[in-house]
Amino acid sequence: MSNTHTAAELAAILAGHKLWLSNDPAGSHADLRGADLRNADLSYTYLAGANLRHADLAKANLRDADLRGAYLAGANLRRADLRGAYLSRADLTGANLRHADLSHADLSHADLRGAYLAGANLRRADLSHADLSRADLTGANLTDATTT
């Protein structure tokens, strides 16, 4: 079951999370578990450490978003635009990243166990120290990706 948020509600959650990241007591940790964020424009947002487990982010624009240490286990990121996104130490276990654009993304130390990356664009992505155990990389573009 997904949670739908109005644009105003989502803006308030993002603003509160940005304050939380700066240790402002007025802020709050973003909890977007199971949220319906299909086609959302979240480019350049600060979602480091946010809880996005099982969120539906299909076709979302997350270009250059800061998702370091975010919890994205089981999230649907099919065909999402994650170009240049910061996903270092993110939990992406079992996430659906089929045909997602992760070119130039930082996935260093990310947990991608069992993730579905079939057809994903990982060109020039940083996958150093990422855990890709049981990940499906069928047809993924790994040209110039860093894997060590």
Phi, psi and omega in degrees: 000129183256152178260127177259133179243143173288165178301321180293318178296316180296318178299320179293319178297315180294319178295317178297322179292320179298320177294318179301319180297331179265015179063025176282126181298343178281349182275169177213146180295130181289121176244098182243033178304129176068012182291145175270100182240028179301135177064011181291146174265100179243025180297141177063017180274158178257101180237025179303129178075002182292152177264106180238027180302132177059019175288150176261103181246027180302131178060018178287150175265105179242028183299129179059020178287148177265102181242026181300128178069013180288153178261104183239022181301131178071008181287150176262107179244027181301127179061021177286150176265104180243027180301126177070011181289151179260104183240022180302132179062017177286149176265105181243028181299128178067011180288148177265106180244026181300129177060020175284150176262104180248024181297137180064013179281150175263104178248023182298135180062014179286151177261103182247024181300127177069013179286151179258105183244019181301128178073006181287149176264108179247025181301126180060021176283151176264105179251019183298130179063016175282146178266107182253022180303131178060014177284144178264109181251021181304121177072009178287145178268110181251020182302127178059019176284146176269123184237006182254000000 
